[in-house]
Amino acid sequence: MSSRRRRISMALLTTIVATLLVSAPSQAADKDPDLTVTITTLKPSFLKAGSDVTVRGTITNNDDHPWRKVQAYLVIPTNPFTTRAQLDDAIDNGAANTGARVIEAGAFDELGTLTAGESVSFQVKVPHEQLGISGGAGVYPMGVQVLGTDTDGSRSNDAIAAATTFLPSIAPGQQPVPTTVVWPFLMPDYRGADGNYHDPVATLSAIGAGGQLRNLLDLAKSLPPRSSTVLLDPALLVGIDDIANKRLIGKKIELTDVQTSQAESFLQELLAYVRSQNVWILGFDRPDVLALTENPDLRRSLTNALDTSTRSALTTYQLTGRRVTWPIKNGTTAALLSAERGDGETPLIVTPSSVPGWERRLGSIVSYESTGGPIPLLVNDVIATVPGGSTVVGLRQRILSDAALAGLQRAIDPTSRADAVTMIDPKWNPGPRPTTGGLSSVFNSPFTSGATLDDILTRQVSKYSGRVPAKSSARTISRAQLQAATDLAKAGDALTSIVTDDQGVDATYSREVAGLLGVRWRSDPPLGISVANNLGSRAVDELAKIQIEGPPSVTLSSSSGGFPLTIINATSHDVRVGVDLDSSNPALDVPAVKPVNIAAGERQTLTVNIDLGQQSTTQLTASLTTAEGDPIGTPAVFNVRSSQIGVVLWVAIGLAGVLVLVALFRRFHRRRNGSSTTERLADDD
């Protein structure tokens, strides 16, 4: 074959291979691309006729290889969703990020090569006429899709990354609906087996610059008045206050003055914000109320500790607010609602699955008729998070979409009480407060009306007539942990009742008990039980430092007499204790001993008098008691006997004495008579 023919053959082969490659299905070599899209800006926040749509954000390449010819496109469907059911179904089915991709020139962003680990900013601006939407009222699930070329040159028409948000479109004359944001501030840390906080440094990070609680507070403060409700865990205030004053901090942790000042500053800022807002108060450290309901024999003492710890915190920080109960997810039962009803003014936060048949037309707050009477329920039915939507902009669009759909529902049904109540995820970190596109613009829209939960609750609410489940499959904290918490509560109550120099002892032990009931322990039962057992042992050991000692045995010289009892107080507190004496002989009446005060580290000896009467011996048990008469500590047991001689013996001794006297008298009398006779005989002689 000539060289010319060989060249022609090679060229033909190359052309065929190239043709096959081009005509082959385009698929990226990386079948699982790992890129993240975040939407940081969306203008406008709701559709207006003639206005362009601008989306900005970042794209991060988390893969270990580059992507070339990266492009960002806007995606939006032709028709909007008009109900929450449609929107929820689309999110559940992953269809919220579908729609027509806007591909007109200038309507997408060319980003070039994105190297491994690199982040770049994008901007997509689409004129209103290029959106291709119907313009109907409702909510458009609008997204950003990213295309890219892989290292082998393959380029799929499928997106290698995407983010979704929601863009509401309002019908003319649509009326505003009550709109509010619920901000939960919960305690992130717990007290360990030694009574100290587990990780105070992490709490400092959370309230410091860039921390989750710091960012959450900054964002909450940006909203206008009467548009929010604070859901407050009092344990958070106590925990930050303890850090600020270096209380309950382990010896291995050294806090600087800067850190303690930071904690004090955040505490005061949080208190100032809470006092200016509508506030709903959780039980101390958000207790697992389902576990308490399922263990009614332990519930009372544990509930008392919860109430004491919550009240003391509110008193300390001068706060007032409506009490609220927040069961674990899907952990609501009919029995729980009846047990937690109280005076009927304490709402419960539930999920939609806990109230079958509930409809959004009823409103977020409904009245449920429990066996104990009516009780308000707050149904937490927020729009689920979508990819790229866990930003402030994403939250803003979710709230606006809720309000838009609620307005449509009210327009269809004039009796509807649909609203837009959004509960923030307690663990959500919104990031630093944005300078533009913040959350406050929610309440500048014509279809939202700022409100608080109390505003909604105190208006006429709908009745929920469905059947709340009788049982729950939710996992609760164990009975073993509840029992350990009960033992701690008993020891704490005993110490509280006898300590005279520290009014905070009651709050201290109540907080320890409440801390053992938190829903946090559901995720780590062994740790929860271990902490509960150790805290209970520490309380029992403290109580054991107060002892009573009696003599080994007591012998009275008569039927009555006294004996010593010594009370030892090895604690760091002054105490007032009583002494209860119990005899093994029920016929014996043992006198009561008045309570006595014993200083910290001191011991005191008492003299106790007793009358055995006709008894010769008895066994006495001396126990220390609280002011209420409850026994504490280990009793002292000893024998008491009398050395008295019986009455018969005394009579015998008396008779013997008389006989001796008679004998002596007779003998003396005989001697005297004998002397007189001798004298007379002498005279006669």
C-alpha positions in Angstrom: 0.0 0.0 0.0 1.3 3.4 -1.0 2.0 6.0 1.6 -0.8 8.2 0.2 -3.3 5.4 0.6 -2.1 4.7 4.1 -2.6 8.4 5.0 -6.1 8.3 3.5 -7.0 5.2 5.5 -5.7 6.7 8.7 -7.6 9.9 8.2 -10.8 7.9 7.5 -10.3 5.9 10.6 -9.7 9.0 12.7 -12.9 10.5 11.3 -14.9 7.4 12.1 -13.6 7.3 15.7 -14.3 11.0 16.2 -17.8 10.6 14.8 -18.4 7.7 17.2 -17.2 9.7 20.1 -19.3 12.7 19.2 -22.4 10.6 18.6 -21.9 8.6 21.8 -24.2 9.5 24.7 -22.5 12.4 26.6 -21.9 11.3 30.2 -19.4 12.7 32.6 -16.7 10.3 33.7 -17.4 11.4 37.3 -20.8 9.8 37.9 -21.2 11.4 41.3 -20.1 15.1 41.0 -19.6 16.8 44.3 -20.2 20.5 43.9 -22.1 22.9 46.1 -24.3 25.8 45.0 -25.3 28.4 47.5 -27.8 31.2 46.7 -26.9 34.4 48.5 -29.0 37.0 46.7 -32.4 36.9 44.9 -34.0 40.0 43.5 -36.9 40.6 43.6 -38.1 38.5 46.6 -41.5 38.1 44.9 -42.4 38.4 41.2 -43.5 41.7 39.8 -44.6 42.4 36.3 -41.8 43.6 34.1 -39.0 43.1 36.7 -35.9 41.1 35.9 -34.8 38.2 38.1 -31.2 38.3 39.4 -29.6 35.4 41.3 -26.2 35.6 42.9 -24.3 33.0 44.9 -21.3 30.7 45.0 -20.2 27.4 43.5 -17.7 25.3 45.3 -15.9 22.3 43.7 -15.5 19.7 46.4 -14.1 17.1 44.0 -10.4 16.3 43.7 -10.3 17.2 40.0 -11.2 20.3 38.0 -14.3 21.1 36.0 -14.0 23.1 32.8 -16.4 25.3 30.9 -18.6 25.7 34.0 -21.9 27.5 33.4 -24.7 28.6 35.7 -28.3 28.6 34.4 -31.6 29.7 35.9 -34.4 27.1 35.9 -38.1 27.9 36.4 -41.3 26.0 35.5 -44.0 27.6 33.4 -46.8 27.3 36.0 -46.6 27.9 39.7 -47.7 25.7 42.6 -50.9 27.0 44.1 -51.1 24.8 47.3 -48.7 23.7 50.0 -49.5 20.1 49.2 -48.2 20.5 45.7 -45.0 22.2 47.0 -44.4 19.6 49.6 -44.9 16.7 47.2 -42.5 18.3 44.7 -39.8 18.6 47.5 -40.4 15.0 48.6 -40.2 13.7 45.1 -37.1 15.8 44.2 -39.1 17.6 41.5 -38.7 21.1 43.0 -35.6 21.7 40.9 -37.2 20.9 37.5 -38.4 23.3 34.9 -37.3 25.1 31.8 -33.6 26.1 31.7 -33.2 29.6 30.4 -30.5 29.4 27.7 -30.8 32.7 25.9 -27.5 34.5 25.3 -26.6 36.6 28.3 -29.1 34.8 30.6 -26.5 32.4 32.0 -23.0 32.9 33.5 -19.8 31.5 32.0 -17.4 30.6 34.8 -14.6 28.8 33.0 -12.5 26.3 34.9 -13.3 25.5 38.5 -10.3 23.8 40.1 -10.4 21.3 42.9 -11.5 22.9 46.2 -12.1 26.3 44.5 -15.1 28.5 45.1 -16.3 31.1 42.6 -19.2 33.6 42.6 -21.8 33.6 39.9 -24.6 35.9 38.8 -27.5 35.0 36.6 -29.7 37.8 35.4 -32.8 37.0 33.3 -35.2 39.6 31.8 -38.8 39.0 32.8 -39.9 38.3 29.2 -37.3 35.4 29.0 -38.6 33.6 32.1 -41.3 31.9 30.1 -43.7 31.7 32.9 -47.5 32.0 32.8 -47.5 34.8 35.4 -50.2 33.1 37.5 -50.5 33.5 41.2 -48.7 31.0 43.4 -45.1 29.9 44.1 -42.6 29.1 41.4 -39.8 26.7 42.5 -36.9 28.6 40.9 -33.4 27.1 40.8 -29.9 27.4 39.6 -28.3 24.5 37.6 -24.6 24.1 36.9 -23.2 22.4 33.8 -19.5 21.5 33.4 -17.0 19.5 31.3 -15.2 16.6 33.1 -11.5 15.9 32.8 -12.0 13.4 30.0 -13.8 16.0 27.9 -17.3 14.5 28.5 -20.1 16.9 29.2 -23.6 15.8 30.2 -26.7 17.8 29.8 -27.6 16.8 33.3 -26.6 19.3 36.0 -23.6 18.5 38.0 -24.9 20.7 40.9 -28.1 22.7 41.7 -29.8 24.9 44.2 -33.4 25.7 44.7 -35.4 28.5 46.2 -39.0 29.7 45.8 -40.3 32.8 44.1 -43.9 33.8 44.9 -46.3 35.6 42.5 -49.2 37.4 44.1 -52.7 37.8 42.8 -54.0 41.4 42.5 -55.6 42.5 45.8 -54.4 39.5 47.8 -54.9 40.2 51.5 -52.0 39.9 54.0 -51.9 37.0 56.4 -50.4 36.8 59.9 -46.7 36.1 59.6 -44.2 35.3 62.4 -40.8 33.7 62.9 -40.2 31.5 66.0 -36.6 31.7 67.2 -35.5 28.8 69.5 -32.6 29.5 71.8 -31.6 26.2 73.4 -28.8 25.1 75.7 -26.1 23.3 73.6 -24.1 21.8 76.5 -24.9 19.6 79.5 -23.5 18.9 82.9 -21.5 15.7 83.2 -21.0 13.1 85.8 -18.8 15.4 87.9 -21.4 18.1 88.0 -19.4 20.4 85.7 -20.3 21.4 82.1 -19.1 19.0 79.5 -17.8 21.5 76.9 -18.0 25.2 78.0 -15.4 26.1 75.4 -17.8 24.9 72.6 -20.6 27.1 74.2 -18.2 30.0 74.1 -17.6 29.4 70.4 -21.3 29.2 69.8 -21.9 32.7 71.3 -18.7 34.2 69.9 -18.2 36.0 66.6 -19.3 33.7 63.8 -20.9 31.2 66.3 -24.3 29.6 65.7 -26.0 31.3 68.6 -24.3 34.6 67.9 -25.5 34.6 64.3 -29.0 33.4 65.3 -29.4 36.3 67.7 -28.1 38.9 65.2 -30.6 37.7 62.6 -33.5 37.6 65.1 -32.7 41.2 66.2 -32.9 42.4 62.6 -36.6 41.8 62.4 -39.1 44.5 63.1 -41.1 44.5 66.4 -44.0 42.2 66.9 -43.0 39.9 64.0 -41.2 37.2 66.1 -41.6 34.9 69.1 -38.7 33.7 71.2 -38.8 30.0 72.2 -36.4 30.1 75.2 -34.8 27.3 77.2 -33.9 28.8 80.6 -31.0 26.4 80.8 -29.2 28.5 78.2 -29.3 31.6 80.4 -28.0 29.6 83.5 -25.3 28.0 81.4 -23.9 31.2 80.0 -24.2 32.9 83.4 -22.2 30.0 85.0 -19.5 30.4 82.3 -19.3 34.2 82.9 -18.8 33.5 86.6 -16.5 30.5 86.2 -19.0 28.2 88.0 -19.1 24.5 87.3 -16.0 24.6 85.1 -13.7 21.6 85.3 -10.2 22.1 86.8 -8.6 21.3 83.5 -10.4 24.1 81.7 -9.0 27.6 82.2 -11.2 30.5 81.0 -9.7 33.9 80.4 -11.2 37.2 81.5 -11.9 37.9 77.8 -13.9 34.8 77.5 -15.9 35.4 80.7 -16.6 39.0 79.6 -17.7 37.7 76.2 -20.2 35.4 78.0 -21.5 38.1 80.2 -21.9 40.5 77.2 -23.9 37.9 75.2 -26.1 37.0 78.2 -27.1 40.7 78.7 -27.7 41.1 75.0 -29.8 38.0 74.8 -31.8 39.1 77.9 -32.4 42.5 76.5 -33.7 41.0 73.3 -35.9 38.4 75.0 -37.5 41.0 77.3 -38.5 43.1 74.3 -40.2 40.2 72.5 -43.1 37.8 72.9 -41.5 34.9 74.6 -42.6 31.3 75.2 -40.8 29.4 77.9 -39.7 25.8 77.6 -39.2 23.6 80.6 -35.6 23.7 81.8 -33.4 21.9 79.3 -36.4 20.9 77.1 -37.5 17.7 78.9 -38.6 14.5 77.3 -42.3 14.8 78.4 -43.3 11.6 76.5 -40.9 9.6 78.8 -42.5 11.3 81.9 -46.0 10.5 80.6 -45.1 6.8 80.1 -43.8 6.6 83.7 -46.5 8.1 85.8 -45.2 6.7 89.1 -42.0 8.8 88.6 -43.6 11.8 86.9 -44.7 13.8 89.9 -41.3 14.2 91.7 -39.5 14.9 88.4 -42.1 17.4 87.3 -41.7 19.2 90.6 -37.9 19.5 89.9 -38.6 20.8 86.4 -41.0 23.4 87.7 -38.6 24.5 90.4 -35.6 24.9 88.1 -37.7 26.7 85.5 -39.2 29.1 88.0 -35.9 29.9 89.7 -34.3 30.8 86.4 -37.1 33.1 85.4 -37.0 34.8 88.8 -33.2 35.1 88.6 -33.3 36.8 85.2 -36.6 38.7 85.7 -38.4 37.1 82.8 -42.0 36.3 82.2 -43.6 34.5 79.4 -46.1 31.8 78.4 -45.0 28.3 79.3 -44.9 25.9 76.4 -44.2 22.2 76.0 -42.2 20.8 73.0 -42.3 17.0 72.8 -39.9 15.1 70.7 -40.7 14.6 67.0 -43.7 12.4 66.5 -43.7 11.9 70.3 -47.2 13.2 70.9 -50.0 11.0 72.3 -53.4 11.6 73.6 -52.2 10.7 77.1 -49.4 13.2 76.9 -51.7 16.0 75.9 -54.0 15.3 78.9 -51.0 15.0 81.3 -49.5 18.2 80.0 -52.6 20.3 79.7 -52.2 22.0 83.1 -54.5 25.0 83.3 -55.2 24.9 79.6 -53.1 27.9 78.7 -49.9 26.0 78.0 -49.5 25.2 74.3 -47.8 22.1 73.0 -45.7 22.2 69.8 -46.5 19.2 67.6 -45.7 17.9 64.1 -48.4 17.4 61.4 -48.0 13.6 61.7 -49.1 13.9 65.4 -52.5 15.5 64.4 -53.9 13.4 61.5 -56.4 15.2 59.4 -55.1 18.6 60.3 -55.3 21.1 57.5 -53.5 24.4 57.0 -56.8 26.1 56.6 -57.3 25.6 60.3 -54.2 27.7 61.1 -50.9 26.9 62.8 -52.5 27.1 66.2 -55.6 25.0 66.9 -57.6 23.9 70.0 -57.7 20.2 70.8 -60.2 18.8 73.3 -58.2 16.4 75.6 -59.7 14.3 78.3 -58.7 17.1 80.7 -60.2 19.9 78.7 -59.2 22.1 75.7 -55.5 22.7 75.0 -53.8 24.8 72.3 -51.5 23.1 69.8 -48.9 24.8 67.6 -48.5 22.7 64.5 -44.9 23.0 63.3 -45.4 22.7 59.5 -42.6 24.6 57.8 -41.5 24.1 54.2 -38.8 21.5 54.1 -35.2 22.6 53.3 -34.1 22.2 49.7 -30.6 22.0 48.2 -28.9 25.3 48.6 -31.8 26.7 50.6 -30.3 26.8 54.1 -29.4 30.4 53.8 -31.0 33.6 55.0 -32.3 34.2 51.4 -33.6 30.6 51.3 -35.4 31.2 54.6 -36.9 34.5 53.4 -38.3 32.9 50.3 -39.8 30.0 52.3 -41.6 32.4 54.6 -42.9 34.5 51.7 -44.0 31.4 49.9 -45.9 30.2 52.9 -47.6 33.6 53.2 -48.4 33.7 49.5 -50.0 30.2 49.6 -51.9 31.0 52.8 -53.3 34.1 51.1 -54.5 32.0 48.1 -56.1 29.5 50.5 -57.9 32.3 52.3 -59.1 33.8 49.0 -60.7 30.4 48.1 -62.1 29.7 51.6 -63.2 32.9 53.5 -63.4 30.8 56.7 -59.8 29.8 56.5 -57.3 30.8 59.2 -54.2 29.8 57.2 -51.1 31.8 58.3 -47.4 31.8 57.9 -45.7 30.6 61.1 -42.1 29.5 60.6 -40.1 27.7 63.3 -36.4 28.0 62.9 -34.3 24.8 63.2 -32.5 25.2 66.6 -29.2 24.0 65.1 -29.3 26.2 62.0 -26.4 28.6 61.6 -27.5 31.4 59.3 -24.0 32.7 59.0 -23.0 36.4 59.5 -25.8 38.8 59.1 -25.9 39.9 55.4 -25.8 43.5 54.4 -28.4 43.1 51.7 -31.2 40.7 51.1 -31.9 40.2 54.8 -34.9 38.7 56.5 -36.5 41.9 57.5 -37.8 42.5 54.0 -40.3 39.7 54.5 -42.5 42.2 56.4 -42.2 44.8 53.8 -44.3 42.8 51.3 -48.0 43.6 50.8 -49.1 40.0 51.6 -47.6 39.6 55.0 -48.7 41.0 58.4 -46.3 40.8 61.3 -47.6 38.9 64.3 -46.5 37.0 67.4 -47.7 33.6 68.5 -49.6 35.2 71.3 -51.4 37.4 68.7 -52.5 34.4 66.8 -53.3 32.3 70.0 -55.5 35.0 71.5 -57.6 35.4 68.4 -60.3 32.9 67.8 -58.6 29.7 66.8 -60.0 26.7 64.9 -60.9 23.4 66.7 -59.0 20.3 65.7 -61.4 17.3 65.9 -59.1 14.6 64.7 -57.8 11.7 66.7 -54.3 12.1 68.2 -52.4 8.7 68.2 -52.8 6.7 71.4 -49.2 5.4 71.2 -46.0 6.7 69.8 -43.1 4.8 68.2 -40.7 7.6 69.2 -37.7 6.7 71.2 -37.6 8.2 74.7 -35.0 8.3 77.4 -35.0 5.1 79.5 -36.8 4.4 82.7 -33.4 3.6 84.2 -32.4 7.2 83.7 -35.7 8.5 85.0 -35.3 6.3 88.2 -31.7 7.6 88.7 -33.1 11.2 88.3 -35.8 10.4 90.9 -33.2 9.1 93.3 -31.2 12.4 92.8 -34.4 14.4 93.3 -35.0 12.7 96.7 -31.5 13.3 97.9 -31.7 16.9 96.7 -35.0 17.4 98.4 -33.5 16.1 101.7 -30.5 18.4 101.5 -32.6 21.3 100.5 -34.9 20.9 103.6 -32.0 20.9 106.1 -29.6 23.4 104.7 -30.1 26.8 106.4 -27.3 29.1 104.9 -27.9 28.7 101.1 -31.2 29.3 99.5 -29.8 28.2 96.1 -29.4 24.5 97.1 -33.0 23.8 95.9 -32.3 25.3 92.5 -29.0 23.6 92.2 -30.3 20.1 92.6 -33.5 20.8 90.7 -31.4 21.9 87.7 -29.3 18.7 87.9 -32.5 16.7 87.9 -34.0 18.6 85.0 -30.7 18.3 83.1 -31.2 14.5 83.2 -34.6 14.7 81.6 -33.6 16.5 78.4 -34.5 15.1 75.0 -30.7 15.2 74.2 -30.2 11.9 76.0 -32.3 10.0 73.5 -29.4 9.9 71.2 -26.9 8.5 73.8 -28.8 6.4 76.5 -25.6 4.8 78.0 -24.1 8.2 78.6 -27.3 9.6 80.0 -27.7 6.7 82.5 -24.0 7.0 83.5 -24.3 10.8 84.2 -27.6 10.2 86.1 -26.1 7.5 88.3 -23.0 9.5 89.1 -24.9 12.7 89.9 -27.2 10.7 92.2 -24.2 9.1 93.9 -22.7 12.5 94.6 -25.9 13.7 96.2 -26.2 10.6 98.4 -22.5 10.9 99.4 -23.1 14.6 100.4 -26.1 13.6 102.4 -24.0 10.8 104.1 -21.7 13.5 105.5 -24.4 14.3 108.0 -24.3 11.5 110.6 -25.6 10.6 114.1 -23.6 8.6 116.6 -24.9 7.0 119.8 -23.0 5.1 122.5 -22.4 1.3 122.1 -24.8 0.7 125.0 -26.4 2.6 127.9 -26.9 1.5 131.5 -29.1 3.6 133.6 -28.7 3.7 137.4 -32.4 3.8 137.7 -35.5 3.5 135.5 -34.8 6.9 134.0 -31.7 8.8 133.0 -29.9 10.4 130.1 -27.5 9.3 127.4 -25.5 11.2 124.8 -26.1 11.5 121.0 -23.6 13.2 118.7 -24.5 14.8 115.4 -21.7 15.3 112.8 -22.1 17.8 109.9 -19.1 17.3 107.5 -20.8 19.3 104.7 -19.9 22.9 103.7 -23.4 24.2 104.8 -25.1 24.9 108.1 -27.9 22.5 108.6 -30.9 22.1 110.9 -31.9 18.5 111.6 -34.3 16.7 113.9 -33.8 13.4 115.8 -36.3 10.7 115.9 -36.0 8.0 118.6 -37.7 4.7 118.1 -37.9 1.8 120.6 -38.0 -1.9 119.9 -40.7 -2.0 122.7 -43.9 -0.5 121.3 -45.2 0.0 124.9 -42.3 2.4 125.7 -43.0 6.1 125.0 -39.9 7.8 123.8 -39.9 11.6 124.1 -39.3 13.7 121.0 -36.0 15.6 120.5 -36.2 19.2 119.3 -34.4 20.1 116.0 -30.9 21.5 116.3 -28.7 23.7 114.2 -25.2 22.4 113.3 -22.7 24.6 111.7 -20.7 23.5 108.7 -17.9 21.2 109.7 -19.0 21.0 113.3 -20.3 18.3 115.6 -22.8 18.7 118.5 -23.6 16.3 121.4 -27.1 16.2 122.8 -28.2 14.6 126.1 -31.4 12.6 125.7 -33.5 11.7 128.7 -35.6 8.5 128.8 -37.8 6.7 131.4 -37.9 2.9 131.0 -40.6 2.6 133.6 -41.2 -1.0 134.4 -38.9 -2.1 131.5 -35.5 -3.3 132.2 -34.0 -3.0 128.7 -34.9 -1.8 125.2 -33.2 -1.2 121.8 -33.3 2.4 120.6 -32.9 3.6 117.0 -31.8 7.2 116.6 -32.4 8.7 113.1 -31.8 12.2 111.7 -34.8 13.8 110.1 -35.6 16.7 107.8 -37.9 19.5 108.9 -40.8 17.5 107.5 -39.8 14.5 109.6 -38.4 12.4 106.7 -35.5 10.2 107.8 -32.0 10.9 106.4 -28.7 9.2 106.6 -27.9 6.0 108.5 -29.5 5.6 112.0 -27.6 4.8 115.2 -28.8 1.6 117.0 -27.9 0.8 120.6 -29.3 -0.9 123.8 -30.5 0.8 126.9 -30.8 -1.1 130.2 -31.7 -0.2 133.8 -29.6 -1.2 136.9 -32.7 -0.9 139.3 -33.4 -3.7 141.9 -36.8 -5.3 141.9 -39.6 -4.3 144.5 -39.6 -7.8 146.1 -35.9 -7.5 146.7 -36.3 -4.1 148.3 -39.1 -5.5 150.6 -36.9 -8.5 151.5 -34.1 -6.1 152.4 -36.5 -4.0 154.4 -37.8 -7.0 156.4 -34.3 -8.2 157.0 -33.4 -4.8 158.4 -36.4 -4.9 160.7 -35.4 -8.3 161.9 -31.9 -7.2 162.6 -33.2 -4.3 164.6 -35.5 -6.5 166.6 -32.7 -8.9 167.3 -30.4 -6.2 168.5 -33.1 -4.7 170.7 -33.8 -8.1 172.4 -30.2 -8.7 173.0 -29.7 -5.3 174.5 -32.8 -5.8 176.7 -31.5 -9.2 178.0 -28.1 -7.8 179.0 -29.7 -5.0 180.9 -32.0 -7.4 182.9 -29.1 -9.6 183.8 -27.1 -6.8 185.4 -29.9 -5.8 187.7 -30.3 -9.3 189.2 -26.6 -9.5 190.0 -26.8 -6.2 191.9 -29.8 -7.3 193.8 -28.1 -10.6 194.9 -25.1 -8.6 196.1 -27.2 -6.3 198.2 -28.9 -9.3 199.9 -25.6 -10.8 200.9 
